[in-house]
Amino acid sequence: MPLRLLLPVLLLAALSHAAPTPAQEAVSPAPSADNDGLAKAFQGAWQGDAEAYAKSPLAAKLTAANPQLAQTFLAMMRTATLQVTDSSMTITAMGQKAGPAGYRVASASEQTLVIEMTDGPQKGMQTAITFQKDGSIKVVQGRNETRALYFRRAQP
């Protein structure tokens, strides 16, 4: 499969269907009455935040291991979009679409919404969506910070 076709699949895998590792334990923030507020804030259109991703541990690690792949992944983050409804998400990157992938809200605490995948091979896997001060989001599956992806609200 050509790399340009594989990358969107890898991006969706990072969000919902990646094989779990021991570091990807379930995220369990304290329960909150703000599940609905964060869930509604998560819905809508998001654009990949390549600048935030470039500063991440994953980008540094990938650049050291394979600079060409790192540049390709950065280009993919520049084109990535995430469409979120109240029960599913769809990602598009480099002209390729993956999803929708179903999810449910598991919990919320302060600025972090935890969703749980409801279908696919990673049914039950949890992903933390952390709302940053600047309004962007950091998406981390389990507790594996090296797989963090970054998105900002898409401009109309």
Summary of the structure (lengths in Angstrom):
residues: 156
radius of gyration: 14.6
end to end distance: 32.9
largest distance: 45.2
contacts: 479
relative contact order: 0.26
helix: 34%
strand: 33%
